[in-house]
């Protein structure tokens, strides 16, 4: 899987463009619409994705694009830019800087480059296969977690799990030290920098998780689905992120205890 400095520079430019479109709307008056899937969307979501698509049309016109707000544009290169202009729109609406822009380059279905960008705090995590993850330009690392019972676990909301997934998550909840709720993509960013140990979620779409994989794994962690398989464009949206890969098997064992 070949990626270049030019690819990474383009991903960074996409994050710059999205941030410039988002910042004027943060904590400003705007209308909130509810989409068919019951999730909210704002002018900032759409403006940020449009800005990124315009840049890609100019710089990488043969690559595909898959964005949360404007769907999929097929390409001819086996490369697809996967965009989530605001992951955590509810936090954005509430004036909380716990959302982020997610940008991934997926090559033949595999996440190769990922950016988590928080445009208000001006925090940016950049991951690329075979390279160390950078936080604001400097290498960042996950932390060791010697025992599952000492782990700090995060998830956006238990309400996003179905009944069997919730049963499994509650089993894991009982095995860790503490659970943090809320956070969306920001949880994965803080895990990459060693402030969380685990993130477990379900129901994610490709634009929700593709950018996270290179960031977590380039920082020394591991991401997989609830069966332990790598995350690809074909994954079912069940996600485990572990700062210490040594804890993954215990997490998967706990998650295997689903209710019936």
Phi and psi in degrees as GROMACS dihedral restraints (atoms count N, CA, C in turn):
[ dihedral_restraints ]
;  ai    aj    ak    al  type     phi  dphi    fc
    3     4     5     6     1   -98.9    20    10
    4     5     6     7     1   122.9    20    10
    6     7     8     9     1  -125.6    20    10
    7     8     9    10     1   153.6    20    10
    9    10    11    12     1  -124.5    20    10
   10    11    12    13     1   166.9    20    10
   12    13    14    15     1   -60.6    20    10
   13    14    15    16     1   -31.3    20    10
   15    16    17    18     1   -65.1    20    10
   16    17    18    19     1   -40.8    20    10
   18    19    20    21     1   -59.7    20    10
   19    20    21    22     1   -45.4    20    10
   21    22    23    24     1   -65.9    20    10
   22    23    24    25     1   -40.7    20    10
   24    25    26    27     1   -62.2    20    10
   25    26    27    28     1   -38.7    20    10
   27    28    29    30     1   -65.9    20    10
   28    29    30    31     1   -41.8    20    10
   30    31    32    33     1   -59.9    20    10
   31    32    33    34     1   -41.0    20    10
   33    34    35    36     1   -65.1    20    10
   34    35    36    37     1   -40.1    20    10
   36    37    38    39     1   -65.1    20    10
   37    38    39    40     1   -35.3    20    10
   39    40    41    42     1   -62.9    20    10
   40    41    42    43     1   -42.2    20    10
   42    43    44    45     1   -63.6    20    10
   43    44    45    46     1   -39.9    20    10
   45    46    47    48     1   -60.9    20    10
   46    47    48    49     1   -44.6    20    10
   48    49    50    51     1   -64.8    20    10
   49    50    51    52     1   -42.2    20    10
   51    52    53    54     1   -64.0    20    10
   52    53    54    55     1   -44.3    20    10
   54    55    56    57     1   -61.5    20    10
   55    56    57    58     1   -40.1    20    10
   57    58    59    60     1   -64.4    20    10
   58    59    60    61     1   -31.3    20    10
   60    61    62    63     1   -78.9    20    10
   61    62    63    64     1   -28.6    20    10
   63    64    65    66     1   -83.1    20    10
   64    65    66    67     1   -44.2    20    10
   66    67    68    69     1   -55.6    20    10
   67    68    69    70     1   -39.4    20    10
   69    70    71    72     1   -63.9    20    10
   70    71    72    73     1   -19.8    20    10
   72    73    74    75     1   -96.2    20    10
   73    74    75    76     1   -12.7    20    10
   75    76    77    78     1   -68.0    20    10
   76    77    78    79     1   126.0    20    10
   78    79    80    81     1    59.5    20    10
   79    80    81    82     1    26.2    20    10
   81    82    83    84     1  -111.8    20    10
   82    83    84    85     1   161.5    20    10
   84    85    86    87     1   -66.6    20    10
   85    86    87    88     1   134.0    20    10
   87    88    89    90     1  -159.3    20    10
   88    89    90    91     1   160.8    20    10
   90    91    92    93     1   -86.8    20    10
   91    92    93    94     1   144.5    20    10
   93    94    95    96     1  -111.4    20    10
   94    95    96    97     1   126.5    20    10
   96    97    98    99     1  -106.5    20    10
   97    98    99   100     1   154.3    20    10
   99   100   101   102     1  -110.5    20    10
  100   101   102   103     1   124.2    20    10
  102   103   104   105     1   -80.3    20    10
  103   104   105   106     1   174.9    20    10
  105   106   107   108     1   -60.4    20    10
  106   107   108   109     1   -28.7    20    10
  108   109   110   111     1   -88.1    20    10
  109   110   111   112     1    11.7    20    10
  111   112   113   114     1    75.1    20    10
  112   113   114   115     1     7.3    20    10
  114   115   116   117     1   -90.7    20    10
  115   116   117   118     1   151.3    20    10
  117   118   119   120     1   -83.1    20    10
  118   119   120   121     1   156.4    20    10
  120   121   122   123     1  -144.3    20    10
  121   122   123   124     1   147.1    20    10
  123   124   125   126     1  -129.4    20    10
  124   125   126   127     1   172.8    20    10
  126   127   128   129     1   -59.3    20    10
  127   128   129   130     1   -31.0    20    10
  129   130   131   132     1   -68.5    20    10
  130   131   132   133     1   -40.7    20    10
  132   133   134   135     1   -56.2    20    10
  133   134   135   136     1   -49.7    20    10
  135   136   137   138     1   -69.6    20    10
  136   137   138   139     1   -41.6    20    10
  138   139   140   141     1   -64.2    20    10
  139   140   141   142     1   -38.7    20    10
  141   142   143   144     1   -66.7    20    10
  142   143   144   145     1   -43.0    20    10
  144   145   146   147     1   -67.6    20    10
  145   146   147   148     1   -39.4    20    10
  147   148   149   150     1   -61.4    20    10
  148   149   150   151     1   -39.3    20    10
  150   151   152   153     1   -64.5    20    10
  151   152   153   154     1   -41.3    20    10
  153   154   155   156     1   -68.5    20    10
  154   155   156   157     1   -40.9    20    10
  156   157   158   159     1   -64.1    20    10
  157   158   159   160     1   -37.7    20    10
  159   160   161   162     1   -63.4    20    10
  160   161   162   163     1   -40.9    20    10
  162   163   164   165     1   -67.1    20    10
  163   164   165   166     1   -41.5    20    10
  165   166   167   168     1   -65.4    20    10
  166   167   168   169     1   -37.6    20    10
  168   169   170   171     1   -60.5    20    10
  169   170   171   172     1   -33.3    20    10
  171   172   173   174     1   -82.3    20    10
  172   173   174   175     1   -38.4    20    10
  174   175   176   177     1  -101.0    20    10
  175   176   177   178     1   -25.3    20    10
  177   178   179   180     1  -145.1    20    10
  178   179   180   181     1    60.5    20    10
  180   181   182   183     1   -65.9    20    10
  181   182   183   184     1   -18.7    20    10
  183   184   185   186     1   -91.1    20    10
  184   185   186   187     1   -12.3    20    10
  186   187   188   189     1   -77.2    20    10
  187   188   189   190     1   150.7    20    10
  189   190   191   192     1   -78.1    20    10
  190   191   192   193     1   161.9    20    10
  192   193   194   195     1  -135.3    20    10
  193   194   195   196     1   134.8    20    10
  195   196   197   198     1  -129.4    20    10
  196   197   198   199     1   115.4    20    10
  198   199   200   201     1  -124.4    20    10
  199   200   201   202     1   151.3    20    10
  201   202   203   204     1   -61.9    20    10
  202   203   204   205     1   -38.9    20    10
  204   205   206   207     1   -91.6    20    10
  205   206   207   208     1   -28.9    20    10
  207   208   209   210     1  -124.7    20    10
  208   209   210   211     1    17.6    20    10
  210   211   212   213     1    74.9    20    10
  211   212   213   214     1  -156.0    20    10
  213   214   215   216     1  -112.7    20    10
  214   215   216   217     1   133.4    20    10
  216   217   218   219     1  -113.8    20    10
  217   218   219   220     1   119.4    20    10
  219   220   221   222     1   -71.3    20    10
  220   221   222   223     1   146.3    20    10
  222   223   224   225     1  -118.4    20    10
  223   224   225   226     1  -172.8    20    10
  225   226   227   228     1  -127.5    20    10
  226   227   228   229     1    13.9    20    10
  228   229   230   231     1  -112.8    20    10
  229   230   231   232     1    -7.3    20    10
  231   232   233   234     1    79.9    20    10
  232   233   234   235     1     3.1    20    10
  234   235   236   237     1  -111.6    20    10
  235   236   237   238     1   137.8    20    10
  237   238   239   240     1  -136.6    20    10
  238   239   240   241     1   128.7    20    10
  240   241   242   243     1   -88.7    20    10
  241   242   243   244     1   123.2    20    10
  243   244   245   246     1  -110.5    20    10
  244   245   246   247     1   119.8    20    10
  246   247   248   249     1  -121.7    20    10
  247   248   249   250     1   129.9    20    10
  249   250   251   252     1  -125.2    20    10
  250   251   252   253     1    98.7    20    10
  252   253   254   255     1   -61.2    20    10
  253   254   255   256     1   -40.6    20    10
  255   256   257   258     1  -136.6    20    10
  256   257   258   259     1   102.9    20    10
  258   259   260   261     1   -89.9    20    10
  259   260   261   262     1   111.3    20    10
  261   262   263   264     1   107.2    20    10
  262   263   264   265     1    43.7    20    10
  264   265   266   267     1   -60.3    20    10
  265   266   267   268     1   -34.0    20    10
  267   268   269   270     1   -62.4    20    10
  268   269   270   271     1   -39.6    20    10
  270   271   272   273     1   -64.8    20    10
  271   272   273   274     1   -41.3    20    10
  273   274   275   276     1   -59.5    20    10
  274   275   276   277     1   -46.2    20    10
  276   277   278   279     1   -60.8    20    10
  277   278   279   280     1   -36.0    20    10
  279   280   281   282     1   -82.3    20    10
  280   281   282   283     1     3.3    20    10
  282   283   284   285     1    73.8    20    10
  283   284   285   286     1    22.6    20    10
  285   286   287   288     1  -105.6    20    10
  286   287   288   289     1   124.8    20    10
  288   289   290   291     1   -81.8    20    10
  289   290   291   292     1    52.9    20    10
  291   292   293   294     1  -112.8    20    10
  292   293   294   295     1    14.0    20    10
  294   295   296   297     1   -96.1    20    10
  295   296   297   298     1   178.1    20    10
  297   298   299   300     1  -161.4    20    10
  298   299   300   301     1   159.1    20    10
  300   301   302   303     1   -92.9    20    10
  301   302   303   304     1   129.8    20    10
  303   304   305   306     1  -111.0    20    10
  304   305   306   307     1   127.5    20    10
  306   307   308   309     1  -131.5    20    10
  307   308   309   310     1   125.6    20    10
  309   310   311   312     1  -131.6    20    10
  310   311   312   313     1   147.5    20    10
  312   313   314   315     1  -107.7    20    10
  313   314   315   316     1   115.9    20    10
  315   316   317   318     1  -106.8    20    10
  316   317   318   319     1   125.3    20    10
  318   319   320   321     1  -114.8    20    10
  319   320   321   322     1   118.7    20    10
  321   322   323   324     1    51.0    20    10
  322   323   324   325     1    38.7    20    10
  324   325   326   327     1    89.3    20    10
  325   326   327   328     1    -4.9    20    10
  327   328   329   330     1  -109.7    20    10
  328   329   330   331     1   129.0    20    10
  330   331   332   333     1   -64.0    20    10
  331   332   333   334     1   124.8    20    10
  333   334   335   336     1  -114.0    20    10
  334   335   336   337     1   -35.4    20    10
  336   337   338   339     1  -130.8    20    10
  337   338   339   340     1   141.1    20    10
  339   340   341   342     1  -142.6    20    10
  340   341   342   343     1   139.7    20    10
  342   343   344   345     1  -129.2    20    10
  343   344   345   346     1   133.1    20    10
  345   346   347   348     1  -112.8    20    10
  346   347   348   349     1   114.9    20    10
  348   349   350   351     1  -120.3    20    10
  349   350   351   352     1   124.4    20    10
  351   352   353   354     1  -105.4    20    10
  352   353   354   355     1   100.2    20    10
  354   355   356   357     1   -75.4    20    10
  355   356   357   358     1   -17.2    20    10
  357   358   359   360     1   -83.1    20    10
  358   359   360   361     1   -48.0    20    10
  360   361   362   363     1   -79.2    20    10
  361   362   363   364     1   -10.3    20    10
  363   364   365   366     1    57.3    20    10
  364   365   366   367     1    51.0    20    10
  366   367   368   369     1  -114.5    20    10
  367   368   369   370     1   132.9    20    10
  369   370   371   372     1  -140.2    20    10
  370   371   372   373     1   126.3    20    10
  372   373   374   375     1  -107.5    20    10
  373   374   375   376     1   128.7    20    10
  375   376   377   378     1  -124.3    20    10
  376   377   378   379     1   121.7    20    10
  378   379   380   381     1  -121.4    20    10
  379   380   381   382     1   146.2    20    10
  381   382   383   384     1  -149.6    20    10
  382   383   384   385     1   138.2    20    10
  384   385   386   387     1   -53.5    20    10
  385   386   387   388     1   128.6    20    10
  387   388   389   390     1    83.5    20    10
  388   389   390   391     1     4.2    20    10
  390   391   392   393     1  -130.0    20    10
  391   392   393   394     1   152.7    20    10
  393   394   395   396     1   -70.6    20    10
  394   395   396   397     1   143.6    20    10
  396   397   398   399     1   -69.3    20    10
  397   398   399   400     1   139.0    20    10
  399   400   401   402     1  -113.0    20    10
  400   401   402   403     1   136.0    20    10
  402   403   404   405     1  -113.0    20    10
  403   404   405   406     1   112.4    20    10
  405   406   407   408     1    49.2    20    10
  406   407   408   409     1    42.8    20    10
  408   409   410   411     1    89.6    20    10
  409   410   411   412     1    -4.9    20    10
  411   412   413   414     1  -120.3    20    10
  412   413   414   415     1   144.5    20    10
  414   415   416   417     1   -57.9    20    10
  415   416   417   418     1   140.9    20    10
  417   418   419   420     1  -132.5    20    10
  418   419   420   421     1   151.1    20    10
  420   421   422   423     1  -134.4    20    10
  421   422   423   424     1   148.7    20    10
  423   424   425   426     1   -70.9    20    10
  424   425   426   427     1   170.4    20    10
  426   427   428   429     1  -110.1    20    10
  427   428   429   430     1   157.7    20    10
  429   430   431   432     1   -73.0    20    10
  430   431   432   433     1   146.0    20    10
  432   433   434   435     1  -132.8    20    10
  433   434   435   436     1   103.1    20    10
  435   436   437   438     1   -70.0    20    10
  436   437   438   439     1   -30.7    20    10
  438   439   440   441     1  -140.8    20    10
  439   440   441   442     1   143.6    20    10
  441   442   443   444     1   -59.0    20    10
  442   443   444   445     1   -33.2    20    10
  444   445   446   447     1   -65.6    20    10
  445   446   447   448     1   -13.4    20    10
  447   448   449   450     1  -102.3    20    10
  448   449   450   451     1     3.0    20    10
  450   451   452   453     1   -78.2    20    10
  451   452   453   454     1   143.5    20    10
  453   454   455   456     1   -99.6    20    10
  454   455   456   457     1   116.2    20    10
  456   457   458   459     1  -108.2    20    10
  457   458   459   460     1   140.8    20    10
  459   460   461   462     1  -128.7    20    10
  460   461   462   463     1   150.5    20    10
  462   463   464   465     1  -152.4    20    10
  463   464   465   466     1   153.3    20    10
  465   466   467   468     1   -67.5    20    10
  466   467   468   469     1   -50.2    20    10
  468   469   470   471     1  -163.1    20    10
  469   470   471   472     1   129.9    20    10
  471   472   473   474     1   -60.6    20    10
  472   473   474   475     1   -20.8    20    10
  474   475   476   477     1   -65.5    20    10
  475   476   477   478     1   -15.2    20    10
  477   478   479   480     1   -85.4    20    10
  478   479   480   481     1    -6.5    20    10
  480   481   482   483     1   -89.5    20    10
  481   482   483   484     1   148.2    20    10
  483   484   485   486     1   -79.5    20    10
  484   485   486   487     1   179.0    20    10
  486   487   488   489     1   -60.3    20    10
  487   488   489   490     1   -44.5    20    10
  489   490   491   492     1   -70.4    20    10
  490   491   492   493     1   -37.4    20    10
  492   493   494   495     1   -65.6    20    10
  493   494   495   496     1   -39.5    20    10
  495   496   497   498     1   -64.1    20    10
  496   497   498   499     1   -40.9    20    10
  498   499   500   501     1   -59.1    20    10
  499   500   501   502     1   -44.9    20    10
  501   502   503   504     1   -63.9    20    10
  502   503   504   505     1   -44.3    20    10
  504   505   506   507     1   -63.1    20    10
  505   506   507   508     1   -40.8    20    10
  507   508   509   510     1   -63.6    20    10
  508   509   510   511     1   -33.3    20    10
  510   511   512   513     1   -64.2    20    10
  511   512   513   514     1   -42.8    20    10
  513   514   515   516     1   -67.1    20    10
  514   515   516   517     1   -41.7    20    10
  516   517   518   519     1   -51.4    20    10
  517   518   519   520     1   -40.6    20    10
  519   520   521   522     1   -72.6    20    10
  520   521   522   523     1   -11.1    20    10
  522   523   524   525     1  -101.7    20    10
  523   524   525   526     1    -7.1    20    10
  525   526   527   528     1  -109.1    20    10
  526   527   528   529     1   172.6    20    10
  528   529   530   531     1   -73.3    20    10
  529   530   531   532     1   -43.7    20    10
  531   532   533   534     1  -161.2    20    10
  532   533   534   535     1   157.5    20    10
  534   535   536   537     1  -125.3    20    10
  535   536   537   538     1   135.3    20    10
  537   538   539   540     1  -110.5    20    10
  538   539   540   541     1   130.1    20    10
  540   541   542   543     1  -105.5    20    10
  541   542   543   544     1   152.5    20    10
  543   544   545   546     1    85.8    20    10
  544   545   546   547     1   171.8    20    10
  546   547   548   549     1   117.7    20    10
  547   548   549   550     1   -26.6    20    10
  549   550   551   552     1    48.3    20    10
  550   551   552   553     1  -135.5    20    10
  552   553   554   555     1   -67.4    20    10
  553   554   555   556     1   -19.3    20    10
  555   556   557   558     1   -64.6    20    10
  556   557   558   559     1   -26.2    20    10
  558   559   560   561     1   -60.1    20    10
  559   560   561   562     1   -42.5    20    10
  561   562   563   564     1   -69.4    20    10
  562   563   564   565     1   -35.2    20    10
  564   565   566   567     1   -62.9    20    10
  565   566   567   568     1   -45.6    20    10
  567   568   569   570     1   -71.0    20    10
  568   569   570   571     1   -29.8    20    10
  570   571   572   573     1   -63.3    20    10
  571   572   573   574     1   -42.3    20    10
  573   574   575   576     1   -61.4    20    10
  574   575   576   577     1   -26.8    20    10
  576   577   578   579     1  -100.9    20    10
  577   578   579   580     1    10.7    20    10
  579   580   581   582     1    85.9    20    10
  580   581   582   583     1    21.8    20    10
  582   583   584   585     1  -104.8    20    10
  583   584   585   586     1   -13.0    20    10
  585   586   587   588     1  -129.6    20    10
  586   587   588   589     1   161.0    20    10
  588   589   590   591     1  -106.3    20    10
  589   590   591   592     1   -36.8    20    10
  591   592   593   594     1  -141.9    20    10
  592   593   594   595     1   145.4    20    10
  594   595   596   597     1  -131.1    20    10
  595   596   597   598     1   130.4    20    10
  597   598   599   600     1  -130.3    20    10
  598   599   600   601     1   126.5    20    10
  600   601   602   603     1  -146.1    20    10
  601   602   603   604     1   169.3    20    10
  603   604   605   606     1  -145.5    20    10
  604   605   606   607     1   164.2    20    10
  606   607   608   609     1    77.3    20    10
  607   608   609   610     1    15.4    20    10
  609   610   611   612     1   -81.7    20    10
  610   611   612   613     1   149.0    20    10
  612   613   614   615     1  -101.9    20    10
  613   614   615   616     1   168.9    20    10
  615   616   617   618     1   -54.4    20    10
  616   617   618   619     1   -40.6    20    10
  618   619   620   621     1   -68.6    20    10
  619   620   621   622     1   -16.7    20    10
  621   622   623   624     1   -82.1    20    10
  622   623   624   625     1   -29.3    20    10
  624   625   626   627     1  -121.7    20    10
  625   626   627   628     1   -16.6    20    10
  627   628   629   630     1   -59.4    20    10
  628   629   630   631     1   -42.6    20    10
  630   631   632   633     1   -69.4    20    10
  631   632   633   634     1   -23.4    20    10
  633   634   635   636     1   -72.6    20    10
  634   635   636   637     1   -32.5    20    10
  636   637   638   639     1   -61.6    20    10
  637   638   639   640     1   -53.6    20    10
  639   640   641   642     1   -63.3    20    10
  640   641   642   643     1   -31.8    20    10
  642   643   644   645     1   -66.1    20    10
  643   644   645   646     1   -49.8    20    10
  645   646   647   648     1   -66.8    20    10
  646   647   648   649     1   -46.3    20    10
  648   649   650   651     1   -73.2    20    10
  649   650   651   652     1   -31.6    20    10
  651   652   653   654     1   -71.1    20    10
  652   653   654   655     1   -15.7    20    10
  654   655   656   657     1   -95.2    20    10
  655   656   657   658     1     2.5    20    10
  657   658   659   660     1   103.6    20    10
  658   659   660   661     1    -0.2    20    10
  660   661   662   663     1   -94.0    20    10
  661   662   663   664     1  -169.5    20    10
  663   664   665   666     1  -139.5    20    10
  664   665   666   667     1   140.2    20    10
  666   667   668   669     1  -122.0    20    10
  667   668   669   670     1   142.9    20    10
  669   670   671   672     1  -159.3    20    10
  670   671   672   673     1   175.8    20    10
  672   673   674   675     1   -88.7    20    10
  673   674   675   676     1  -176.5    20    10
  675   676   677   678     1   -72.6    20    10
  676   677   678   679     1    -5.6    20    10
  678   679   680   681     1  -100.4    20    10
  679   680   681   682     1    -3.6    20    10
  681   682   683   684     1    92.6    20    10
  682   683   684   685     1     3.3    20    10
  684   685   686   687     1   -84.0    20    10
  685   686   687   688     1   151.2    20    10
  687   688   689   690     1   -61.4    20    10
  688   689   690   691     1   153.9    20    10
  690   691   692   693     1   -87.1    20    10
  691   692   693   694     1   127.3    20    10
  693   694   695   696     1  -136.0    20    10
  694   695   696   697     1  -178.3    20    10
  696   697   698   699     1   -62.4    20    10
  697   698   699   700     1   -18.4    20    10
  699   700   701   702     1   -94.0    20    10
  700   701   702   703     1     0.6    20    10
  702   703   704   705     1   -67.8    20    10
  703   704   705   706     1   158.3    20    10
  705   706   707   708     1   -90.5    20    10
  706   707   708   709     1     1.8    20    10
  708   709   710   711     1    94.5    20    10
  709   710   711   712     1    -2.4    20    10
  711   712   713   714     1   -86.0    20    10
  712   713   714   715     1   124.3    20    10
  714   715   716   717     1  -130.7    20    10
  715   716   717   718     1   135.9    20    10
  717   718   719   720     1  -122.0    20    10
  718   719   720   721     1   130.4    20    10
  720   721   722   723     1  -122.4    20    10
  721   722   723   724     1   125.7    20    10
  723   724   725   726     1  -125.9    20    10
  724   725   726   727     1   128.6    20    10
  726   727   728   729     1   -68.4    20    10
  727   728   729   730     1   -36.0    20    10
  729   730   731   732     1  -110.5    20    10
  730   731   732   733     1   108.4    20    10
  732   733   734   735     1   -57.9    20    10
  733   734   735   736     1   -21.7    20    10
  735   736   737   738     1   -64.9    20    10
  736   737   738   739     1   -18.1    20    10
  738   739   740   741     1   -92.9    20    10
  739   740   741   742     1    -5.1    20    10
  741   742   743   744     1   -63.4    20    10
  742   743   744   745     1   -44.1    20    10
  744   745   746   747     1   -62.1    20    10
  745   746   747   748     1   -37.5    20    10
  747   748   749   750     1   -66.7    20    10
  748   749   750   751     1   -38.7    20    10
  750   751   752   753     1   -62.6    20    10
  751   752   753   754     1   -46.7    20    10
  753   754   755   756     1   -64.0    20    10
  754   755   756   757     1   -36.9    20    10
  756   757   758   759     1   -62.5    20    10
  757   758   759   760     1   -43.0    20    10
  759   760   761   762     1   -65.2    20    10
  760   761   762   763     1   -41.3    20    10
  762   763   764   765     1   -71.4    20    10
  763   764   765   766     1   -17.1    20    10
  765   766   767   768     1   -71.8    20    10
  766   767   768   769     1   -12.4    20    10
  768   769   770   771     1   -87.2    20    10
  769   770   771   772     1    73.4    20    10
  771   772   773   774     1   -91.3    20    10
  772   773   774   775     1   147.5    20    10
  774   775   776   777     1   -77.1    20    10
  775   776   777   778     1   161.8    20    10
